[in-house]
Amino acid sequence: MRLRSWLAGLAMVLLGSVAHAAEECPATSNSMGDIIAALNAAPSCDRAMKLFEACAYGASGDVQFGEVAEKKCEADFIGQAKPSQKLSYQRELGICDRKYRNRSGTMYISATAFCRAEVAQRYSRRVLQAGGAGR
């Protein structure tokens, strides 16, 4: 059982390394403040997600980065979402929050942050593809 958990963690780290190789983090330094500034400056949800992937620590610090990307994506749809859509969105975020809750290690905290941001990105893309307001 521990071996399986360890292997799952290793797979997440390796997959994260592949994602990071796709683009260099454009922040002026590796500090959390500089990365958050770069995320806030992103012109769109998709760009914020690319930066999040490129700049992620792979640890609990990713929560702050994910929150910025999540909010950037929410700006595309949350204001025009119907109550039922908002409820559906909140349920999907809850699934992310529960997915790794019984796992130990900061990489699982990072995985939760990515899951939440990816949910927000999916909702943003749906609205933008449907011709809704957005960035």
N, C-alpha and C positions, 0 to 999 in steps of 0.2 A: 504494500500500500504506500509506504513512504517512497519507494523507488518510483512508482507511478507519478506521485506528486512531484518528485524531483525532476523527472523527465518532462512533465508538463511545464514546469517552470523553465527548464532549459530550452524547450521549444519556443516558449514566449520570448525569451531573451534573444534567441537566434532569429526569430521572425522579426523582432523589433530591430535588430541590427541590420537586416536586409532593408527594412523600411527607411532606416536612417541613412543608408548608403545612397538612396535615391536622390537626396538633396541635402546640401549643407545647411545648417542652421544660420540664417542671416543676421541673428542678433549680434550686437556689437561685442558681447562677451557671453560667457556661459552662466552668468548670474541670473537668478530668477527674475529680478527686476527688468533686466534688458530683454529677456525672452518674453515676458509679459508685455512689454512695450512693443515688441515686434508683432506679437499676436494682436494687440489692440489696433495696430496700424494696418493690419491686413484689410484689403478692400472688399473681401467677400468671405462667406462661410467656407467655401472650398479652399480658398487660399489660407485661411486660418487653420484649417485641418491639415493642410500640407506642412505648414510651419510647426504645428503641434507635433506631427510625426517626426519632422526633422530635428526638433529641439528637445524632444522628450528625454527625461532622465532615466526612464524605466523604473521609477521608484515613486514614493509617495508625493514628491514635489510636483508630479504631473497632475495632481488634483487641481492646483491653481491654474495650470496651463489649460487643462480641459475645461475648466469653468469659463475661461475667456472665450475659447472656441465655441463652447456650448451657447453662450450668450450671443455671440456674433451670429450663429446660425438661427437661434430663436428669433432674432430681430426680423428675419425674413417671413416668419409665419405666425408667431404667437399673438400678435395684435389682431389678426383677421381670422384666427381659428375659432371654430364653433366650440361650445362647451363640450360636446362629445369628442371632438378632436383633441382638445386640451386634456381630457380625461384619458384618452387613449395614449397620448404622449406621456403623461405622468405614469401610466401603468408600465410603459416600455422602459422608462427611466428606473422604475422600481425593480424591474427584472434585472437590469444592470447592477443595481445596488445589492441585490440578493445573490447574484451569480457566484461571487467569490467570497461571500461573507464568512464562510467557515474555513477559509484558507489563511495561512499565516505567511507573512512576507510582504515587503513593500511593492514587489512587482505585481501583486494582485490588486493593490490599491491603484496602481497605474492602469492595469487592465480595466478596472471599473471606470476610471476617468475616460479612457478611450471609448469604452462601450457607450457611455452617456453622450459623449460628443458625437459619436457616429449615429446615434439615434436622432439627435438634433439635426445633423447633416442630412439624413434621409428625409426628414420632414421638410427641411428647407428646399431640398431638390424637388420634392413633389410639388410644392407651391410654385417654385420658379418654372418648372416644366409646364405647369398648368396655366402659366401666364400671370401669376399673382405678383404682388409687389415684391421687391427684393433688392439685393445688392449685386 
